Amino acid sequence: NLHYYALLQYSKKIHPLLDAAILGIVRGDEGGRVLMLEGSRAHISRWRRDGWSDEEIERVIFVGRMGRIDFLTLISHCSCALGTFPWGEGVTTFEAFAVSVPTVILPS
């Protein structure tokens, strides 16, 4: 069984401090797949430099631009949405709530 984790934020919000959480998901949940926006593909070189395996990187699925309805539909199929840190999020959390998907955040 696959579990989809929505991390559908702009690339600038994918801070290196967040990498350990993403890696923890792909290592800790065999069926886990992290969905990220296409622009986040730019972080792959950092992940490789930090020792991520090809298999771990392949468990991150990059999605292209889409309309609002398609975006909400995509989120609705996810197990949860992931909050970003140290950046905050707001709109994406409300969008996840709108389709009954919880958002997991790291408390400060």
N, C-alpha and C positions, 0 to 999 in steps of 0.2 A: 504494500500500500504506500502510495506517495502522499506526502504532506507538503503543502505549498505555503511558504512564508512570504508575505508581500513586503518588500522593501522598495517601494516604488517612489523613490525620492530623486530629486535632481542630484547629479554627480557630486556637486560641491558639498552636499550633506553627508557623503560617504567618507567620513573622517577616518584616519588611521586608527583612532581609538575604537571605532566600531568594528574593525576587521576581526578582532578576537571573538566577538559575539557571532558574527557571520560564520567564522570558521568553526566555532563551537556547535552551531546548528548542523553544518554539513558533516562534521565528524561524529556528533552525538546522535543524530537521527538518520539512520540508514536510508529511510524513505524521504528524507527532507530535501526539498528543493527551494532555493531562495530566488524569488522573482525580483529582478531589478530592471530599471530603465536602461535602454541601449547606451546612453551616455556614460553609464557606470563601467562599461567595458574598459575604459581608460585606466581603471585601477588594477587590471590584471597584472601588469608589469610589477606593481608593488607587491601584490600577493605572491607572485613567483619569487621575487627577491626575499620575501619573508618566509619562504619555504612551503607554500601551499603546493600540493601535488596537482597534476593534471586532472586526476579524478575529482578532487575537491573543487577545482575551478569549474569543471563540467557540470557540477551540481548547482551552479548558479545559472539561471536562465534569464537571458536578456530579452526584453520585449520592446518593440518599437512604439512610436507615437500612435495614439488612438483617441477616438472621441470619448466624451464623458460616459456615455451609456456602456460602451465596450470596457472602459476602465473600471466602472463600478461592477460590471458583470465579472470581470477578471478577479477583482478583490473578493467578490462573493463566493468564489470557488476556493479561497485560501483558508487554511486552518486559523491563521491569525495575521495581523499586520504587525510590523516591527517599527517601534519608535527609533528615531535617530538620536545619537548623542555624539558629541556635546551639543549639536544643533537641536533645536526644538522642532516640533511639528504641530500642526493644528488642523489644517484643512484635510490632510490625508487621514488623520484620526477620525474626524467627523464623517468623512466619506466611508470609512470602514464601519463605523457605528451605524451608518445609514443602511448598510446591507447586512447588519447583524454579525459582523466579524470583529472579535476583540482585538485590541492593540496591546502589545506587550512593550513595556517601557522599563528602562533601568532608572531606579530612583536616584536622585542626586545626593 
